[in-house]
């Protein structure tokens, strides 16, 4: 049997810039790290290159944990990356 390893699409992010509401200044670095970790936890569904990706504003609340906010951001990024038209 000739078994070849399956290729899993990879995600490489050269730069991640987040625009968070006022009051999130002290939390921004951690939210950015957690967003990157959430994206790294599951490979994308397709292979390709995207020069830049811009999200619509996401609904977040100041009382949410950094991890919850990062999850919302990562899910929005993932939806856009995995969408057929992108």
C-alpha positions as CSV (number, residue, x, y, z in Angstrom):
1,X,0.0,0.0,0.0
2,X,1.3,3.4,-1.0
3,X,0.3,5.7,1.8
4,X,1.1,9.4,1.4
5,X,0.8,11.8,4.3
6,X,-2.2,14.0,3.9
7,X,-1.4,17.7,3.5
8,X,-3.1,19.9,6.0
9,X,-3.6,23.5,5.0
10,X,-1.5,25.9,7.1
11,X,-2.2,29.4,8.3
12,X,0.6,31.9,8.4
13,X,-0.2,35.4,9.7
14,X,2.6,37.9,9.0
15,X,0.8,40.7,11.0
16,X,-2.3,40.9,13.2
17,X,-3.6,44.3,13.9
18,X,-6.7,44.7,16.1
19,X,-8.7,47.8,16.6
20,X,-10.4,47.5,20.0
21,X,-12.8,49.9,21.7
22,X,-11.5,52.5,24.2
23,X,-10.8,50.9,27.5
24,X,-9.2,47.8,26.1
25,X,-5.6,49.2,25.9
26,X,-4.3,47.1,28.7
27,X,-5.9,43.9,27.4
28,X,-5.1,44.3,23.7
29,X,-1.8,42.4,23.7
30,X,-3.3,39.4,25.5
31,X,-6.4,39.4,23.3
32,X,-4.1,39.4,20.2
33,X,-2.1,36.5,21.5
34,X,-5.2,34.5,22.4
35,X,-6.7,35.2,19.0
36,X,-3.5,33.9,17.3
37,X,-3.6,30.8,19.6
38,X,-7.3,30.2,18.7
39,X,-6.5,30.4,15.0
40,X,-3.5,28.0,15.4
41,X,-5.6,25.5,17.2
42,X,-7.5,24.4,14.0
43,X,-6.1,24.5,10.5
44,X,-8.0,26.3,7.8
45,X,-10.3,24.4,5.4
46,X,-8.5,25.4,2.3
47,X,-5.1,26.4,1.0
48,X,-4.5,29.8,-0.4
49,X,-2.9,33.2,0.1
50,X,-4.7,36.3,1.3
51,X,-2.7,39.6,1.3
52,X,-5.0,41.4,3.7
53,X,-8.2,40.6,5.5
54,X,-10.5,43.1,7.1
55,X,-13.4,42.2,9.4
56,X,-16.6,44.0,10.0
57,X,-16.9,45.3,13.5
58,X,-17.6,42.5,15.9
59,X,-19.9,42.7,19.0
60,X,-17.9,42.4,22.2
61,X,-18.6,43.5,25.7
62,X,-16.2,45.0,28.3
63,X,-17.1,42.4,30.9
64,X,-16.2,39.4,28.6
65,X,-13.0,37.6,29.3
66,X,-10.0,38.1,27.0
67,X,-10.4,34.5,25.9
68,X,-14.0,34.9,24.9
69,X,-13.2,38.1,22.9
70,X,-10.4,36.3,21.2
71,X,-12.7,33.4,20.4
72,X,-15.2,35.8,18.7
73,X,-12.4,37.4,16.7
74,X,-10.8,34.1,15.7
75,X,-14.2,32.7,14.6
76,X,-14.8,35.8,12.4
77,X,-11.4,35.5,10.9
78,X,-11.8,31.8,10.3
79,X,-15.2,32.3,8.7
80,X,-13.7,34.8,6.3
81,X,-10.7,32.6,5.4
82,X,-12.8,29.6,4.9
83,X,-15.5,31.3,2.8
84,X,-15.6,30.2,-0.8
85,X,-15.4,33.7,-2.3
86,X,-12.4,34.9,-0.4
